[in-house]
Amino acid sequence: MSIKYIKNELYIEGLSAAQLAKLCGTPTYVYSKKLILNNFNNYKKAFKNDIVCYAVKANSNQTLLKILSELGAGADIVSGGELFKALRAGIDPQKIVYSGVGKTAEEITYAIESNILMFNIESYEELCEINKIAKKINKTARISFRINPNVDPDTHKYIATGKHGTKFGIKYEDALDMYTAASKMSNIEIVGIDTHIGSQILKVEPYRLAAVKIAKLIDRLEKENIILKYIDIGGGLGIKYENSQKPPKPAELKKAVMSVFGKYKNKTLIVEPGRSIIGDTGVMIGRVLYRKKSGNKNFLIVDIAMNDLIRPTLYDAYHNIIPVKKTFKKQIIMDIVGPVCESGDFMAKDRKFPLLEQGDLIAVECIGAYGSSMSSQYNSRKRARGVIIDGKKIIHIRRRDTFEDLLRLEENLEKIS
Ligand SMILES: *Cc1c(COP(=O)(O)O)cnc(C)c1O
């Protein structure tokens, strides 16, 4: 995303951030169409004959999904709601894979009837449930198993998913039994194998290590005459939240896994990027409300809160924050916090930042992924507006909640009994 100062004023994709704030109010999520195209096309180039399934949970906005759908993206979904949104955006069901440990009967039925490419199954009981439902509606469900390869992706513990002791995937040692059981089920067609080791991964080596383990399984399965069409390597490639971070490019990821999977000629790779497609394509513009001191701490209170961006609270995540009007004021150590009544409501902790004044604007960078999609109305706050910059145009992609929206689901209710 092009974010730079021109004559001490911040410009986002060539548009004045102050002007954007005036037009759209604060807080507002601002995305760049150009960068979304760029990020997706980097994947498409690297994974030419493969399937790139965008992980919808990173950001499920309809306009963004439609942009990706038009570029040929598939979808990695984790709920019936995401399936609904992906289909609505025009994503080809034959490019949709369904992950997640707790798929309900209703969701499974919907996915089978939508003819998705495959379920990534995470437990034996889920396998039985999918077979049972497929049988009931007289269909065959295509499946793969999500294997937990027990590798350490070297990331935050809440986003490490491929180690033992997390709730995700099938234990590596149980995989063969699981495939054998599935091969005997009437309404199951085994088509693939899957793994997803975590998120914000900044090296390709954990992917290669996982690939080595998956390849061993594939070879073992072939001996049992279980032949797979798809190898799903999951998502999780990191982005540059901090200057010191050097995330690998999609092409490097492809190279690392192909050093292992290259020997398979008739299999299609699937990759499930979320953050690395949408993360760096968004900034959030907000405004300083107040300043205060408590003990020996300085606080800058802004109108962006954990209900708009929960990543700092949830994962101790770092987001770069910059003033919209460049200032040469002295920088001091402060916490940048929101209005929500939680001590965990912060955008930055112990950050060196200029002591801005009431009404000054700030921009929080890299909020495209897990920003808007994790937003809530906590504290009965109106969820923020979203806009996308397309050339010189500003396109509205989500309106700000109104007070009425805060009541919408709690009024005019039908009787239950
Ligand atoms: C969250 C998730 C992804 C995407 O992860 P990113 O870090 O956003 O790339 C991919 N696959 C599965 C199964 C996931 O749960």
The ligand as an SDF file (V2000), in Angstrom:
LIG
                    3D

 15 15  0  0  0  0  0  0  0  0999 V2000
   -6.8600  -19.0810    9.2590 C   0  0  0  0  0  0  0  0  0  0  0  0
   -6.6020  -20.1750    8.3000 C   0  0  0  0  0  0  0  0  0  0  0  0
   -5.9150  -19.9220    7.1090 C   0  0  0  0  0  0  0  0  0  0  0  0
   -5.3470  -18.5810    6.7580 C   0  0  0  0  0  0  0  0  0  0  0  0
   -4.3180  -18.2030    7.5900 O   0  0  0  0  0  0  0  0  0  0  0  0
   -3.5060  -16.8650    7.2590 P   0  0  0  0  0  0  0  0  0  0  0  0
   -2.5030  -16.7810    8.3160 O   0  0  0  0  0  0  0  0  0  0  0  0
   -4.4590  -15.7370    7.2780 O   0  0  0  0  0  0  0  0  0  0  0  0
   -2.9010  -17.0580    5.8930 O   0  0  0  0  0  0  0  0  0  0  0  0
   -5.7640  -20.9640    6.2170 C   0  0  0  0  0  0  0  0  0  0  0  0
   -6.2480  -22.2080    6.4930 N   0  0  0  0  0  0  0  0  0  0  0  0
   -6.8960  -22.4820    7.6330 C   0  0  0  0  0  0  0  0  0  0  0  0
   -7.3960  -23.8420    7.8730 C   0  0  0  0  0  0  0  0  0  0  0  0
   -7.0960  -21.4840    8.5720 C   0  0  0  0  0  0  0  0  0  0  0  0
   -7.7340  -21.7560    9.7110 O   0  0  0  0  0  0  0  0  0  0  0  0
  1  2  1  0
  2  3  1  0
  2 14  2  0
  3  4  1  0
  3 10  2  0
  4  5  1  0
  5  6  1  0
  6  7  2  0
  6  8  1  0
  6  9  1  0
 10 11  1  0
 11 12  2  0
 12 13  1  0
 12 14  1  0
 14 15  1  0
M  END
$$$$
